[in-house]
Amino acid sequence: MKRRFILIMSCISIAAFPLLSLAQTDNPGVQKAMAFIQSLSDAQKSRALYSFDAVTRFNWHFLPPTMVARHGTVVKDMDAHQKQLLYDFMQVYLSEKGFKKTRDIMDFEYYLKEIQPKNPSRIPENQFVAFYGDPSKDKVWGWKFGGHHLALNFTVVDNKLSYAPFFFGVYPAEAESGERKGTRLMKEEEDMALDLINSMSEKQKAKAIFSLSTFNEVVTTNSVHVGPLPDEGISVKEMNNQQKANLNQLIMHYLSAMPLKIAEMRLKHIANEDFNSVKFAWAGNTERKKAHYYRIQGKSFLVEFDNTQDNANHIHTVWRDFRGDFGTDLLKEHYMTAEHHQHK
């Protein structure tokens, strides 16, 4: 087991992540959260601040907000100073790579507006941020950021951070016209998986490919909580060493959006569960620009990738934690051990 853990951990570049301190009084996340919150007008605060037990904490989606309403205060209505404070805050809870991906997806809304000027859903900076609980004094609080193709959910419990579910998507995945022609976002998630499935023997593919048709969407959609999907695909133990390394790198790529401590936590979970039991399952075509879907599933986590819409040029990805979405596991531990709950 220890050898497996070292194999997984060895693929992380520590320099790729910002340091994340969760100390109470000197927590940069809390400081930057409060700096942003204090910059908001009363009207903006009324839209951005909720109690931790508000049911809207669990509401998330990836469709445009014109189609599915969001809770929070919207980026497009912030002034330049407020936006900078928001982005400074977000960079504490995202790695450098994760923050860049977020901003790239946001920026592509300008491109969508350019190529679809009459579509009423193409509104740049139509992303919303909301806080649940008071970061300055509560041991349990959370925040979320989302809009079209973005849904990031964070829960802080006793200075421990839960990061799930998170969703990144992009349309078009490759720009086909204009000044951005040829630009591809989220190409690693697609290319690394295509390389993996196409490296397999026919016997391996017979196990890995569980359907010749796709689903037109990630299977779990925007469910609040999810459990394991059907036990399909090929397990790591049935792969050769290079394929194991390739899958490991693909998992690492998804985790690279997370802060270092959260990435380490996820990796420990995977290693403790036995990396060899992780399954890689494929549906659809095995060529780029043709509809395909894949998922990576372990005992505690699920990754889904879908590229089936708009001539296979429209990517959706999601990471789910079966026990930890919205901080469920951390909250359970908190309520079991917190003294003020035990004496109730």
C-alpha positions in Angstrom: 0.0 0.0 0.0 2.8 2.4 0.9 4.5 1.8 -2.5 1.2 2.7 -4.3 0.8 5.9 -2.4 4.4 7.0 -3.3 3.6 6.2 -6.9 0.6 8.5 -6.9 2.2 11.3 -4.9 5.3 11.3 -7.0 3.4 12.8 -9.9 2.5 16.0 -8.0 4.6 19.1 -8.5 4.4 20.9 -5.2 5.3 24.1 -6.9 2.1 23.9 -8.9 0.0 24.7 -5.8 -0.1 27.8 -3.6 0.4 27.2 0.1 -2.9 26.9 1.9 -2.9 27.8 5.6 -6.1 27.1 7.6 -5.0 28.5 10.9 -7.9 30.4 12.6 -6.6 33.8 13.3 -4.1 34.3 10.5 -6.0 32.4 7.8 -5.5 34.3 4.6 -8.7 32.8 3.2 -10.7 34.4 6.0 -8.9 37.7 5.7 -9.4 37.9 1.9 -13.1 36.7 2.2 -13.8 39.5 4.7 -12.0 42.1 2.6 -14.2 41.1 -0.3 -17.4 41.0 1.7 -16.7 44.4 3.3 -16.3 45.9 -0.1 -19.8 45.0 -1.1 -22.7 47.4 -1.0 -25.7 46.6 1.3 -27.6 45.4 -1.8 -24.8 43.2 -2.9 -24.5 41.7 0.6 -28.2 40.9 0.7 -27.7 38.7 -2.3 -24.3 37.2 -1.3 -24.7 36.3 2.4 -26.7 33.4 3.8 -26.8 31.3 6.9 -24.9 28.1 6.7 -28.0 26.0 6.9 -29.7 27.7 4.0 -30.9 25.1 1.5 -29.5 27.1 -1.4 -26.0 26.0 -0.4 -26.8 22.7 -2.2 -28.2 24.3 -5.3 -25.7 24.2 -8.2 -25.8 23.9 -11.9 -23.7 24.4 -15.0 -26.3 25.8 -17.5 -26.3 29.6 -18.1 -27.9 31.5 -15.2 -30.5 32.8 -17.7 -31.8 29.2 -17.8 -31.2 28.2 -14.2 -31.1 31.0 -11.7 -28.2 31.3 -9.2 -27.9 32.6 -5.7 -25.3 35.2 -4.9 -24.0 38.5 -6.1 -22.9 38.6 -9.7 -19.4 39.5 -11.0 -20.7 41.7 -13.9 -22.2 44.1 -11.4 -19.0 44.5 -9.4 -16.6 47.4 -9.8 -12.9 46.8 -10.6 -11.8 46.9 -7.0 -14.4 44.3 -5.9 -13.5 42.0 -8.7 -9.8 42.1 -7.8 -10.6 41.4 -4.1 -12.8 38.4 -5.3 -10.0 37.0 -7.4 -7.5 37.5 -4.7 -9.8 35.5 -2.4 -10.4 32.8 -4.9 -6.6 32.2 -5.5 -6.3 31.0 -1.8 -8.8 28.2 -2.5 -7.7 27.3 -6.0 -4.2 26.3 -7.3 -2.6 28.5 -9.9 -3.7 26.1 -12.6 -7.3 25.9 -11.2 -7.6 29.7 -11.1 -6.4 30.0 -14.6 -8.8 27.4 -15.8 -11.6 29.3 -14.1 -10.7 32.6 -15.6 -10.2 31.0 -19.1 -13.8 29.5 -18.9 -15.1 32.9 -17.8 -13.3 34.6 -20.6 -14.7 32.2 -23.2 -18.1 33.7 -22.5 -16.9 36.8 -24.4 -16.1 34.5 -27.4 -19.5 32.9 -27.1 -21.1 36.3 -27.3 -19.0 37.1 -30.3 -20.1 34.0 -32.3 -23.7 33.9 -31.0 -24.6 37.6 -30.6 -28.3 37.0 -30.6 -28.3 34.3 -27.9 -29.7 35.9 -24.7 -27.7 33.5 -22.6 -24.3 34.8 -23.7 -23.6 37.2 -20.9 -19.9 37.7 -19.9 -19.1 37.8 -16.2 -22.5 36.3 -15.4 -21.0 34.3 -12.5 -22.2 34.4 -8.9 -20.5 34.2 -5.5 -22.3 33.4 -2.3 -21.2 32.8 1.3 -22.8 30.6 3.9 -22.0 31.4 7.5 -19.6 34.1 8.7 -16.0 33.4 7.8 -14.7 35.8 10.5 -16.2 33.9 13.4 -17.9 30.6 12.5 -16.1 27.3 12.7 -18.4 26.0 10.0 -18.9 28.1 6.8 -18.8 27.8 3.1 -18.9 29.6 -0.2 -19.6 28.8 -3.8 -18.8 30.3 -7.2 -20.7 29.4 -10.4 -22.3 30.3 -13.7 -22.2 28.9 -17.2 -19.8 25.9 -17.2 -18.5 26.6 -13.7 -19.7 25.3 -10.3 -17.2 25.4 -7.4 -18.3 24.5 -3.9 -16.2 24.9 -0.8 -17.0 24.0 2.8 -14.8 24.9 5.8 -15.2 22.9 9.0 -12.9 23.4 12.0 -10.3 24.8 9.6 -10.5 21.8 7.3 -11.5 22.4 3.7 -13.8 20.3 1.5 -13.8 21.0 -2.2 -16.6 19.2 -4.0 -18.6 19.0 -6.1 -16.6 20.9 -8.7 -17.6 21.3 -12.3 -15.6 22.7 -15.2 -16.9 22.9 -18.8 -16.3 24.7 -22.0 -18.1 25.4 -25.3 -16.7 25.4 -27.9 -13.9 23.3 -26.6 -11.9 24.4 -29.7 -12.6 27.8 -31.2 -13.3 27.4 -34.9 -13.4 31.0 -36.1 -12.3 34.5 -35.2 -9.1 35.6 -33.6 -9.2 32.7 -31.2 -9.5 30.1 -33.9 -7.6 26.9 -32.9 -7.6 27.7 -29.2 -8.5 24.6 -27.1 -9.5 24.7 -23.5 -9.5 21.6 -21.3 -7.6 19.7 -23.9 -5.6 17.7 -21.4 -8.7 16.1 -19.9 -9.6 14.9 -23.4 -6.2 14.1 -25.0 -4.8 12.2 -22.0 -7.9 9.9 -21.8 -7.9 9.3 -25.6 -4.2 8.3 -25.4 -5.1 5.9 -22.6 -8.0 4.2 -24.3 -6.2 3.9 -27.6 -3.1 2.4 -25.9 -5.2 -0.6 -24.9 -5.3 -4.0 -26.5 -8.6 -5.2 -28.0 -9.1 -7.4 -25.0 -8.6 -4.4 -22.7 -10.9 -2.3 -24.8 -13.6 -4.9 -24.5 -13.6 -4.4 -20.8 -13.1 -0.6 -20.8 -15.7 0.3 -23.4 -19.0 -0.4 -21.8 -21.3 1.3 -24.3 -21.0 2.3 -28.0 -23.4 5.1 -27.4 -23.0 8.1 -25.1 -25.3 10.0 -22.7 -25.3 13.6 -24.0 -24.3 14.7 -20.5 -22.4 13.6 -17.4 -24.6 10.9 -15.8 -24.8 12.5 -12.3 -25.8 15.9 -13.8 -26.3 18.4 -10.9 -27.4 15.9 -8.3 -26.9 17.1 -4.7 -25.4 13.9 -3.5 -24.3 10.9 -5.6 -23.3 7.3 -5.0 -21.2 5.0 -7.1 -22.3 4.4 -10.7 -22.5 0.9 -12.1 -19.3 -1.1 -11.7 -18.2 -0.9 -15.3 -14.9 -0.5 -17.1 -11.4 -1.8 -16.7 -9.6 -1.8 -13.3 -6.1 -0.5 -12.8 -4.8 -3.9 -11.9 -5.7 -5.0 -15.5 -3.5 -2.3 -17.0 0.2 -2.4 -17.9 2.6 -0.2 -16.1 2.5 2.6 -18.7 -1.3 2.6 -18.7 -1.3 2.8 -14.9 1.0 5.8 -15.0 -1.1 7.5 -17.7 -4.3 7.1 -15.7 -2.5 8.3 -12.6 -1.4 11.4 -14.5 -5.0 12.0 -15.7 -6.2 11.8 -12.1 -3.5 14.2 -11.1 -4.6 16.6 -13.8 -8.1 16.8 -12.3 -6.6 17.3 -8.8 -4.2 20.0 -10.0 -7.1 22.5 -9.8 -7.2 22.0 -6.0 -5.1 23.5 -3.3 -2.2 21.3 -2.2 -3.8 20.1 1.1 -7.0 19.0 -0.6 -5.1 17.3 -3.4 -3.0 15.4 -0.8 -6.2 14.4 1.0 -7.8 13.0 -2.2 -4.6 11.2 -3.0 -4.4 9.6 0.4 -8.0 8.4 0.0 -7.2 6.9 -3.3 -4.1 5.2 -2.1 -5.7 3.9 1.1 -8.6 2.4 -1.0 -6.1 0.6 -3.2 -5.3 2.4 -6.5 -5.5 -1.0 -8.3 -9.3 -1.1 -7.6 -9.9 2.2 -9.5 -11.9 1.7 -12.7 -11.7 3.5 -16.0 -14.9 3.2 -18.2 -15.5 4.5 -21.7 -18.5 5.1 -23.9 -18.8 6.1 -27.5 -16.0 6.8 -30.1 -12.3 6.7 -29.4 -11.4 9.6 -31.8 -11.4 13.3 -31.1 -14.2 15.3 -32.6 -16.5 12.3 -32.3 -18.9 11.8 -29.4 -17.2 10.2 -26.3 -17.6 9.9 -22.6 -15.5 8.4 -19.8 -15.4 8.1 -16.0 -12.9 7.2 -13.4 -14.3 5.7 -10.3 -12.9 4.7 -7.0 -14.5 3.7 -3.7 -14.9 7.4 -2.6 -14.7 9.5 -5.7 -16.0 9.8 -9.2 -14.7 11.8 -12.2 -16.9 12.2 -15.3 -16.0 13.6 -18.7 -18.5 14.2 -21.5 -17.9 15.5 -25.0 -21.0 14.7 -27.0 -22.9 17.9 -27.7 -22.3 20.3 -30.6 -20.4 17.9 -32.9 -18.2 16.7 -29.9 -16.9 20.2 -29.3 -18.6 20.8 -25.9 -16.9 19.5 -22.8 -18.4 18.9 -19.4 -16.3 17.5 -16.4 -17.2 16.9 -12.8 -15.5 15.6 -9.7 -17.8 14.1 -7.0 -16.9 12.8 -3.6 -19.3 10.1 -2.4 -18.8 10.9 1.3 -17.5 14.5 1.1 -19.6 16.5 -1.3 -20.6 19.8 0.5 -18.4 18.8 3.4 -20.7 16.0 4.5 -17.9 13.9 6.0 -16.3 16.9 7.8 -19.6 18.0 9.2 -20.4 14.5 10.5 -17.1 14.5 12.3 -17.7 18.0 13.6 -21.2 17.3 15.0 -20.0 14.0 16.6 -17.0 15.5 18.4 -17.9 19.2 19.0 -18.4 19.7 22.8 -21.4 22.0 22.4 -23.2 19.4 20.3 -22.4 16.6 22.6 -24.0 18.3 25.6 -27.2 19.1 23.8 
